[in-house]
Amino acid sequence: MPDRRTPFWLWPNLLSLDAPLVAVAWLFMFARAWRVDFHPWHAYAALGLTVWVIYVVDRLIDVRMRPADDPTLGLRHHFHNRHWKKFSVGALLAIINVLWLTLTYLPVEIIGYSIPIIFLVGAFFALVVLVPSTRDIPYWRNIVAGMTFGTGTALAAHVYVPTEPFWDMMQSREVISFGVLCVLNISAIHLWEHSRRSDDPEVRAADEISLTLPLILLGAAALWFAFQDNPGMFGGTVAETESLTRPFFYGVLVSAALLQVINRTRDRYSMDALRSLADAAMIVPLPFFIVFAGN
């Protein structure tokens, strides 16, 4: 269990603050990329609290449904189990605040936006509860979780773009790219755990290619989307109006590249360190985006 010697970089993961920080960082990038002129702090608070509640509930359910010696349970799960009363009270207070922010400050359109997300969250928890836990990689659960995270983050920005309907957001390159990035980020942890439990070199090689190939394809797609937004980026005529979606795709590319670096060097780190590094790979693009987006 964590004690005074627990490294500072591990605490965000233990307290389930890692995912909310990622969501808030990418919400800022979505808002800038879509040129949202007015984006109040209430949207960031509501999103961060909602993501925190979902992750806390997920970890508490995992602890209750899996045996104590399950290798997929990490230090974060045991920490949540030890302090489940405090996390439960915190989650209840967070839900109350989200409802207050939603009904008081957020646009009324957020209710319509939230219905598909609520459905996806319900599907995710249904998979958590109904599908028995195994040592295999839960690809379907990861896909649902990643796309839910990506879409939920994007809607907190897109609801402030009144000229475009909800389904335009769902089909946008930005949402699809970020959703795939989230799926790969979540799957990376399971692939690394699965690879570490196996002594079979073929299994380890298969796990590595299962992450490497999608990351390469995602990085290539992000670079292509950035080029489409400004064909002059490699020489030629630069667009008169600089697109802010180009820095967004640079952010996707940076995250994919960092996950690939972590994947190639994963044997050097503990699983707790790998989880923190995977989270950092999703936050590092923020300063790059700010630099490339300018003022």
C-alpha positions in Angstrom: 0.0 0.0 0.0 1.2 3.6 -0.6 3.1 5.2 2.2 5.4 8.1 2.7 7.8 6.6 0.2 5.2 6.6 -2.5 6.6 8.6 -5.4 4.7 11.8 -6.1 4.0 10.8 -9.8 2.0 7.8 -8.6 -0.6 9.8 -6.6 -2.7 11.1 -9.6 -3.2 7.4 -10.6 -4.0 6.3 -7.0 -6.6 9.1 -6.6 -8.1 8.6 -10.1 -7.0 12.2 -11.1 -5.1 11.0 -14.1 -8.0 10.6 -16.5 -9.8 13.9 -15.5 -6.5 15.8 -16.1 -6.3 14.2 -19.6 -9.9 15.0 -20.3 -9.5 18.7 -19.3 -6.3 19.0 -21.4 -7.9 17.7 -24.5 -11.1 19.6 -23.9 -9.0 22.8 -24.1 -7.6 21.6 -27.4 -11.0 20.7 -28.8 -12.3 24.1 -27.9 -9.4 25.9 -29.5 -9.4 23.7 -32.6 -13.1 24.4 -33.1 -12.7 28.1 -32.4 -15.0 28.2 -29.5 -15.1 31.9 -28.5 -16.9 31.5 -25.2 -15.9 28.4 -23.1 -16.6 28.8 -19.4 -14.8 27.0 -16.6 -18.0 25.2 -15.8 -17.6 23.0 -18.8 -14.1 21.9 -17.6 -15.3 21.4 -14.0 -18.3 19.3 -15.1 -16.2 17.1 -17.4 -13.4 16.6 -14.9 -15.8 15.6 -12.1 -17.8 13.3 -14.4 -14.7 11.5 -15.6 -13.5 11.2 -12.0 -16.7 9.6 -10.8 -16.7 7.1 -13.7 -13.2 6.0 -12.9 -13.8 5.7 -9.2 -16.9 3.6 -9.7 -15.1 1.4 -12.2 -12.3 0.7 -9.8 -14.6 0.0 -6.9 -16.6 -2.4 -9.0 -13.4 -4.1 -10.2 -12.3 -4.7 -6.6 -15.7 -6.1 -5.6 -16.0 -8.4 -8.6 -12.5 -9.8 -8.9 -10.6 -12.1 -6.5 -8.0 -10.3 -4.4 -5.1 -12.1 -6.1 -6.3 -11.1 -9.6 -3.1 -9.9 -11.4 -5.1 -7.3 -13.3 -5.8 -5.5 -10.0 -3.2 -2.8 -9.4 -2.2 -0.6 -6.5 -4.8 1.9 -7.5 -7.6 -0.7 -7.0 -6.4 -1.7 -3.6 -6.1 1.9 -2.6 -9.7 2.6 -3.7 -10.8 -0.5 -1.8 -9.0 0.6 1.4 -10.6 4.1 1.2 -13.9 3.1 -0.4 -16.0 5.1 2.0 -14.2 8.3 1.3 -14.3 7.7 -2.5 -18.0 6.9 -2.3 -18.8 10.1 -0.5 -16.6 12.1 -2.9 -18.3 10.5 -5.9 -21.7 11.4 -4.5 -20.7 15.0 -3.9 -19.2 15.2 -7.4 -22.4 13.9 -9.0 -24.4 16.6 -7.1 -22.0 19.3 -8.4 -22.2 18.0 -11.9 -26.0 18.1 -11.9 -25.9 21.6 -10.4 -23.4 22.8 -13.0 -25.3 21.2 -15.8 -28.7 22.6 -14.9 -27.4 26.0 -13.9 -24.6 27.0 -16.1 -24.2 24.7 -19.1 -26.2 25.2 -22.4 -29.5 23.3 -22.4 -28.3 21.5 -25.5 -25.9 19.6 -23.3 -28.8 17.3 -22.3 -29.4 16.1 -25.8 -25.6 15.7 -26.3 -25.4 13.6 -23.1 -28.0 11.0 -24.0 -25.7 9.0 -26.4 -22.8 9.3 -23.9 -25.0 8.0 -21.1 -25.9 5.1 -23.3 -22.2 4.4 -23.9 -21.3 4.7 -20.3 -24.1 2.2 -19.5 -22.8 -0.2 -22.1 -19.3 0.1 -20.6 -20.5 -0.8 -17.1 -22.6 -3.6 -18.5 -19.5 -5.1 -20.0 -17.7 -4.6 -16.7 -20.4 -6.4 -14.7 -21.7 -9.0 -17.1 -18.6 -10.1 -18.9 -16.5 -12.3 -16.6 -13.0 -11.1 -15.9 -10.3 -13.1 -17.6 -6.6 -12.6 -18.2 -7.3 -12.0 -21.9 -7.3 -8.5 -23.2 -10.9 -7.0 -23.1 -10.8 -5.4 -26.5 -14.6 -4.7 -26.7 -14.6 -3.1 -23.3 -11.5 -0.9 -24.3 -13.2 0.2 -27.5 -16.3 1.3 -25.7 -14.4 3.0 -23.0 -12.0 4.8 -25.4 -14.8 6.0 -27.7 -16.9 7.1 -24.7 -14.0 9.0 -23.2 -13.2 10.7 -26.5 -16.8 11.6 -27.4 -17.6 12.8 -23.9 -14.6 15.1 -23.9 -15.4 16.5 -27.3 -19.1 17.2 -26.5 -18.1 19.6 -23.7 -16.6 21.8 -26.4 -18.9 21.1 -29.4 -22.0 22.0 -27.5 -20.7 25.6 -27.7 -20.6 25.3 -31.6 -24.3 26.0 -32.4 -23.9 25.9 -36.1 -23.0 22.2 -36.2 -25.3 19.3 -35.0 -24.3 16.5 -32.8 -23.7 14.0 -35.6 -21.3 16.3 -37.3 -19.2 16.1 -34.2 -19.4 12.3 -34.1 -18.1 12.1 -37.7 -15.4 14.7 -37.3 -11.8 13.7 -37.9 -10.9 15.2 -34.5 -13.3 13.1 -32.5 -12.5 9.9 -34.4 -8.7 10.4 -34.1 -8.9 11.2 -30.4 -11.3 8.3 -29.7 -8.9 5.9 -31.4 -6.0 7.4 -29.4 -8.0 6.8 -26.2 -8.7 3.2 -27.2 -5.0 2.5 -27.9 -4.0 4.2 -24.6 -6.3 2.0 -22.6 -5.4 -1.1 -24.6 -1.7 -0.4 -24.1 -2.0 -1.1 -20.4 -3.7 -4.4 -20.9 -1.3 -5.4 -23.6 1.7 -4.6 -21.4 0.2 -6.6 -18.5 -0.6 -9.5 -20.7 2.9 -9.5 -22.2 4.5 -9.4 -18.8 2.6 -12.4 -17.6 3.7 -14.5 -20.5 7.0 -16.3 -21.1 6.1 -17.2 -24.7 8.1 -15.0 -27.1 5.4 -15.4 -29.7 2.7 -14.0 -27.4 5.0 -11.1 -26.4 5.7 -10.3 -30.1 2.0 -10.5 -30.9 1.2 -8.1 -28.1 3.8 -5.7 -29.3 2.6 -5.6 -32.9 -1.0 -5.3 -31.7 -0.1 -1.9 -30.3 2.7 -0.9 -32.7 0.8 -1.2 -35.9 -2.3 0.8 -34.9 -0.1 3.5 -33.4 1.8 3.8 -36.6 -1.4 4.0 -38.6 -2.9 6.6 -36.2 0.2 8.7 -36.4 0.2 8.6 -40.2 -3.5 9.5 -40.3 -2.9 12.5 -37.9 -0.1 13.7 -40.1 -2.3 13.4 -43.2 -5.1 15.3 -41.6 -2.7 18.0 -40.6 -1.4 18.2 -44.2 -5.0 18.4 -45.5 -5.6 21.4 -43.3 -2.6 23.2 -44.7 -1.0 21.7 -47.8 1.7 24.3 -47.7 3.2 22.8 -44.5 5.8 21.0 -46.6 6.4 23.9 -48.9 4.2 25.7 -51.4 1.3 28.1 -50.7 0.3 28.4 -47.1 -3.4 28.8 -46.3 -4.4 32.4 -45.7 -6.4 31.4 -42.6 -4.4 29.2 -40.3 -6.4 26.1 -39.2 -6.3 25.4 -35.5 -7.2 21.7 -36.2 -3.6 21.3 -37.5 -2.1 21.7 -34.1 -4.7 19.3 -32.7 -3.6 16.6 -35.1 0.0 17.3 -34.1 -1.1 16.6 -30.5 -2.5 13.2 -31.6 0.7 12.5 -33.4 2.8 13.4 -30.4 0.7 11.1 -28.1 0.9 8.2 -30.5 4.7 8.6 -30.8 5.2 8.8 -27.1 3.1 5.7 -26.6 5.2 3.9 -29.1 8.4 4.9 -27.3 7.0 3.7 -24.0 5.9 0.4 -25.8 9.4 -0.2 -27.0 11.0 0.5 -23.6 8.3 -1.0 -21.4 10.6 -3.7 -19.9 12.5 -1.0 -18.0 9.5 0.1 -15.9 7.1 -1.3 -13.4 3.4 -1.5 -14.3 2.6 1.4 -12.0 5.2 3.5 -13.8 3.9 2.4 -17.2 0.4 3.6 -16.2 1.7 7.0 -15.2 3.8 7.2 -18.4 0.8 6.4 -20.5 -1.2 9.2 -18.8 1.7 11.6 -19.3 1.8 10.7 -23.0 -1.8 12.0 -23.2 -1.0 15.3 -21.4 2.4 16.2 -23.0 0.7 17.3 -26.3 -1.0 20.2 -24.5 2.1 22.6 -24.5 2.9 21.6 -28.1 -0.7 22.5 -29.1 -0.4 25.8 -27.3 2.8 26.7 -29.1 1.6 25.7 -32.5 -1.8 27.3 -32.1 -0.3 30.6 -31.0 -2.6 33.3 -29.8 
